[in-house]
Amino acid sequence: MDLRHMRHFVAVAEELHFGRAALRLNIAQPPLSQSIQRLELDLGVSLLNRSRRGVEMTDAGRAFLIEARRTLMQAELSRKMARRAAEHNDELRISFVGPALYRVLPQLLVTFREKQRHGSTLLYEKASPEQMLGMLAGEFDIGFVTAATDQIERCESLLVERSAFLAAVPGDSVLAHHASVSLATLAEQDFISPPRKFAPQGYDALSMFKSAGVIPKVTQEATQTNTTLSLVSVGLGCGIVAGTAALRETPNVIFLPITDMPPYMRWELVMVWRPDHLSATAAAFVDVAKSLIAAHPEWLDVDAPINPATAAKERR
């Protein structure tokens, strides 16, 4: 089966218009129509219904589109892996969510550098869903994502950190003088929340508040935790963040325990990788991570106290 015909079909299926698909592919429309016809002849089924009203996919077309996308992604991944192997590239490409920088990732990088002097490490801060797409496409070797992220099952994984969620409140607010806070009280404040499309299913702020029977007053959205903390620090609202955020020195931000947070809701960070495309450098990093996590069981203890002074000493 010709991958070129497959690419042509995916473009038409996504555009549902031969003219727009031809422009997207930078080819004329007649050759595009002929390419789809050859593909249908090869498969022995009709993938598209063509009429004056437009283009519609058949049941066979919808089923084929799913597999065509996977095949094209795998073909592109094979090309990338072959080129990288030919170049003998020792680069280690690591993607991560912001909270990975508060404790686990810096210590992993330091320990890895002590054992692996050659090569370079490239870091990419990405939301968890973006990381998984990049991982499956061969853009990253190692990823650090939230535990509830989709598609983790397509990779090998290692739980590297667990903590409670904390409320981040402005240091000059009334709440800053409290020892703790409830979700109901937080719902009365201006609230900073990640967009739901970037939140793991069931672990977004709205789900947390729903468990307490309240709705937050969302006045600002922020994709990254560090952005949320910066907005909290200037008094634009409160947020809910991973407990390890308390390890970061953030001016005018106070972190409070949440009294009615459901116990099953906790911050969990997972390291993921594709075992079938793991370079020797990436495999060495995985081994270092497994050893370091085994040496720090407190990183997986949700009740372990977060001590900024101890963390600063460890980083030094």
C-alpha positions as CSV (number, residue, x, y, z in Angstrom):
1,M,0.0,0.0,0.0
2,D,1.4,3.4,-1.0
3,L,1.8,5.8,1.9
4,R,1.3,8.7,-0.5
5,H,-2.2,7.5,-1.3
6,M,-2.8,7.1,2.4
7,R,-1.6,10.7,3.1
8,H,-4.0,11.9,0.4
9,F,-6.9,10.1,1.9
10,V,-6.2,11.5,5.4
11,A,-6.2,15.1,4.0
12,V,-9.5,14.6,2.2
13,A,-11.1,12.9,5.2
14,E,-10.0,15.7,7.5
15,E,-11.1,18.5,5.1
16,L,-14.1,16.7,3.6
17,H,-13.5,18.7,0.5
18,F,-11.2,17.7,-2.4
19,G,-10.4,21.3,-3.3
20,R,-9.2,22.3,0.2
21,A,-7.3,19.0,0.5
22,A,-5.5,19.6,-2.8
23,L,-4.5,23.1,-1.6
24,R,-3.2,21.6,1.7
25,L,-1.2,18.9,-0.2
26,N,0.0,21.4,-2.8
27,I,-1.2,19.2,-5.7
28,A,-3.9,19.6,-8.4
29,Q,-7.3,18.2,-7.7
30,P,-7.6,15.6,-10.5
31,P,-4.4,13.7,-9.4
32,L,-5.8,13.8,-5.8
33,S,-9.1,12.2,-7.0
34,Q,-7.2,9.6,-8.9
35,S,-5.0,8.8,-5.9
36,I,-8.1,8.2,-3.7
37,Q,-9.6,6.0,-6.4
38,R,-6.4,3.9,-6.6
39,L,-6.5,3.5,-2.9
40,E,-10.1,2.4,-2.9
41,L,-9.4,-0.1,-5.7
42,D,-6.5,-1.5,-3.8
43,L,-8.6,-1.9,-0.6
44,G,-11.7,-3.2,-2.5
45,V,-14.0,-0.8,-0.6
46,S,-15.4,2.7,-0.9
47,L,-13.9,5.1,1.6
48,L,-15.8,8.2,0.5
49,N,-19.2,9.1,-0.7
50,R,-19.1,11.9,-3.3
51,S,-22.1,14.0,-4.2
52,R,-23.0,17.5,-5.2
53,R,-23.6,18.3,-1.5
54,G,-20.0,17.4,-0.7
55,V,-17.8,14.5,0.6
56,E,-18.8,12.1,3.3
57,M,-16.9,9.2,4.8
58,T,-18.3,5.7,4.6
59,D,-18.1,3.4,7.6
60,A,-15.1,1.8,6.0
61,G,-13.6,5.2,5.5
62,R,-14.0,6.1,9.2
63,A,-12.4,2.8,10.3
64,F,-9.5,3.2,7.8
65,L,-8.8,6.8,8.9
66,I,-7.9,5.7,12.4
67,E,-5.5,3.1,11.2
68,A,-4.1,5.4,8.4
69,R,-3.2,8.0,10.9
70,R,-1.4,5.4,13.1
71,T,0.4,4.0,10.1
72,L,1.6,7.4,8.9
73,M,2.8,8.3,12.4
74,Q,4.7,5.0,12.7
75,A,6.3,5.6,9.2
76,E,7.4,9.0,10.3
77,L,8.7,7.6,13.6
78,S,10.7,5.0,11.7
79,R,12.3,7.6,9.5
80,K,13.3,9.7,12.6
81,M,14.7,6.7,14.4
82,A,16.8,5.6,11.4
83,R,18.2,9.0,10.8
84,R,19.0,9.4,14.5
85,A,20.8,6.1,14.7
86,A,22.8,6.9,11.6
87,E,23.9,10.2,13.1
88,H,25.0,8.4,16.4
89,N,23.2,11.1,18.3
90,D,23.7,11.1,22.0
91,E,21.2,13.8,22.8
92,L,18.7,13.0,25.5
93,R,15.3,14.8,24.8
94,I,13.3,15.2,28.0
95,S,9.8,16.7,28.1
96,F,8.2,17.7,31.4
97,V,5.4,19.5,33.2
98,G,6.5,22.5,35.3
99,P,6.1,20.8,38.7
100,A,8.7,18.2,37.8
101,L,11.3,21.0,38.3
102,Y,10.4,21.5,41.9
103,R,12.2,18.4,43.2
104,V,12.5,15.2,41.0
105,L,13.8,16.3,37.7
106,P,16.7,18.6,38.8
107,Q,18.0,15.8,41.1
108,L,17.7,13.3,38.4
109,L,19.6,15.4,36.0
110,V,22.4,16.0,38.5
111,T,22.7,12.3,39.3
112,F,22.6,11.4,35.7
113,R,25.3,13.9,34.7
114,E,27.6,12.5,37.4
115,K,27.3,9.0,35.8
116,Q,27.1,10.0,32.2
117,R,29.5,12.8,31.2
118,H,29.1,12.7,27.4
119,G,26.2,13.8,25.4
120,S,23.7,16.7,25.9
121,T,20.3,17.0,27.4
122,L,17.5,19.0,25.8
123,L,14.5,20.0,28.0
124,Y,11.0,20.9,26.7
125,E,8.3,22.1,29.0
126,K,5.0,20.8,27.7
127,A,1.5,20.0,28.9
128,S,1.0,16.3,29.5
129,P,-1.3,15.6,26.4
130,E,1.3,17.4,24.2
131,Q,4.0,15.3,25.7
132,M,2.3,12.0,24.9
133,L,1.7,13.0,21.3
134,G,5.3,14.0,21.0
135,M,6.4,10.7,22.7
136,L,4.4,8.6,20.3
137,A,5.8,10.6,17.4
138,G,9.4,10.1,18.5
139,E,10.0,13.7,19.4
140,F,11.0,13.0,23.0
141,D,12.9,10.2,24.7
142,I,11.7,10.6,28.2
143,G,8.6,12.4,29.5
144,F,7.4,13.6,32.9
145,V,3.6,13.7,32.9
146,T,0.6,13.7,35.3
147,A,-0.5,10.2,36.2
148,A,-4.0,10.5,34.8
149,T,-2.9,11.4,31.3
150,D,-4.3,9.5,28.4
151,Q,-2.1,7.1,26.4
152,I,0.4,6.3,29.2
153,E,-0.5,2.7,28.6
154,R,1.2,2.8,25.2
155,C,4.5,3.5,27.0
156,E,6.4,2.1,29.9
157,S,6.1,4.2,33.0
158,L,7.5,4.8,36.5
159,L,5.8,6.7,39.3
160,V,8.4,9.2,40.5
161,E,6.5,11.6,42.8
162,R,3.3,11.8,44.8
163,S,2.0,14.6,47.1
164,A,-1.2,16.2,48.3
165,F,-2.7,19.2,46.4
166,L,-2.3,22.6,48.2
167,A,-4.1,25.9,47.9
168,A,-1.8,28.8,46.8
169,V,-3.1,32.1,48.1
170,P,-1.8,35.6,48.0
171,G,0.4,36.4,51.0
172,D,-1.4,39.7,51.6
173,S,-4.9,38.1,51.5
174,V,-7.1,37.3,54.5
175,L,-6.7,33.6,53.7
176,A,-2.9,33.9,54.2
177,H,-3.5,34.0,58.0
178,H,-5.4,30.7,58.0
179,A,-3.8,27.4,58.9
180,S,-5.8,25.6,56.2
181,V,-8.7,26.3,53.8
182,S,-11.7,24.4,52.5
183,L,-12.8,24.1,48.9
184,A,-16.0,26.0,49.8
185,T,-14.0,28.9,51.0
186,L,-11.7,28.8,47.9
187,A,-14.8,28.9,45.7
188,E,-15.7,32.3,47.1
189,Q,-12.4,33.8,45.9
190,D,-11.2,34.8,42.5
191,F,-9.7,31.5,41.2
192,I,-7.0,30.7,38.7
193,S,-7.5,27.4,36.9
194,P,-5.8,25.5,34.0
195,P,-7.9,25.1,30.9
196,R,-9.8,21.8,31.2
197,K,-8.3,20.5,28.0
198,F,-4.9,20.4,29.7
199,A,-6.1,18.8,32.9
200,P,-6.1,15.0,33.4
201,Q,-9.6,13.5,33.5
202,G,-11.1,13.9,36.9
203,Y,-8.2,15.8,38.3
204,D,-9.0,19.3,37.1
205,A,-10.0,22.0,39.5
206,L,-13.7,21.9,38.5
207,S,-13.9,18.2,39.4
208,M,-12.3,19.0,42.8
209,F,-14.8,21.7,43.6
210,K,-17.7,19.5,42.4
211,S,-16.7,16.9,44.9
212,A,-17.5,19.6,47.6
213,G,-20.7,20.7,45.9
214,V,-19.4,24.1,45.0
215,I,-18.4,25.9,41.8
216,P,-15.3,28.1,41.7
217,K,-15.3,31.7,40.5
218,V,-12.7,31.2,37.7
219,T,-11.4,34.7,36.7
220,Q,-8.2,33.6,35.0
221,E,-6.8,30.5,33.2
222,A,-3.2,29.5,33.2
223,T,-1.7,26.5,31.5
224,Q,1.5,26.2,33.6
225,T,1.8,25.9,37.4
226,N,4.6,28.6,37.4
227,T,2.3,31.0,35.6
228,T,-0.5,30.3,38.2
229,L,2.0,31.0,41.1
230,S,3.1,34.3,39.4
231,L,-0.6,35.4,39.1
232,V,-1.3,34.4,42.7
233,S,1.8,36.4,43.9
234,V,0.4,39.6,42.4
235,G,-3.0,39.1,44.0
236,L,-5.1,38.0,40.9
237,G,-6.6,35.1,42.6
238,C,-6.0,31.7,44.3
239,G,-5.0,28.4,42.8
240,I,-4.7,24.7,43.5
241,V,-1.2,23.3,42.8
242,A,0.9,20.2,43.5
243,G,2.2,20.1,47.0
244,T,5.8,20.2,45.8
245,A,5.2,23.7,44.6
246,A,5.8,24.7,48.2
247,L,9.5,23.8,47.5
248,R,9.7,26.8,45.2
249,E,10.5,30.2,46.7
250,T,7.6,32.4,45.4
251,P,7.2,35.9,46.8
252,N,3.8,36.7,48.4
253,V,2.4,33.2,48.0
254,I,1.3,31.1,51.0
255,F,0.5,27.4,50.6
256,L,-2.3,25.9,52.7
257,P,-3.6,22.4,53.2
258,I,-7.1,21.8,51.8
259,T,-9.3,20.3,54.5
260,D,-12.0,18.7,52.3
261,M,-9.9,17.5,49.3
262,P,-11.0,14.0,48.5
263,P,-8.3,11.6,49.6
264,Y,-8.2,9.9,46.2
265,M,-7.2,13.2,44.5
266,R,-3.5,13.6,44.8
267,W,-0.7,14.9,42.7
268,E,1.2,12.1,40.9
269,L,4.1,12.5,38.5
270,V,5.0,9.7,36.1
271,M,8.1,9.2,34.0
272,V,7.2,7.6,30.6
273,W,9.3,6.3,27.7
274,R,8.9,4.1,24.6
275,P,10.9,0.9,25.3
276,D,11.1,0.0,21.6
277,H,12.9,3.2,20.7
278,L,15.1,3.8,23.8
279,S,18.6,4.9,23.0
280,A,21.5,3.7,25.2
281,T,21.6,7.2,26.7
282,A,17.9,7.2,27.5
283,A,18.1,3.7,28.9
284,A,20.9,4.8,31.2
285,F,18.7,7.7,32.4
286,V,15.8,5.3,33.1
287,D,18.2,3.1,35.2
288,V,19.4,6.2,37.2
289,A,15.7,7.2,37.8
290,K,14.8,3.8,39.1
291,S,17.7,3.8,41.5
292,L,17.1,7.4,42.7
293,I,13.3,6.8,43.3
294,A,14.2,3.6,45.3
295,A,16.5,5.7,47.5
296,H,13.8,8.3,48.2
297,P,10.6,6.5,49.3
298,E,9.4,9.8,50.8
299,W,8.9,11.2,47.3
300,L,6.0,8.7,46.9
301,D,4.5,9.3,50.4
302,V,1.6,11.6,50.1
303,D,1.7,12.4,53.8
304,A,5.5,13.2,53.8
305,P,6.0,16.8,54.9
306,I,7.3,19.2,52.2
307,N,10.4,20.9,53.6
308,P,11.7,23.7,51.4
309,A,14.9,24.0,53.5
310,T,15.7,20.3,53.0
311,A,15.0,20.4,49.3
312,A,17.3,23.5,48.9
313,K,20.1,21.6,50.6
314,E,19.6,18.5,48.4
315,R,19.7,20.7,45.3
316,R,23.1,22.1,46.4
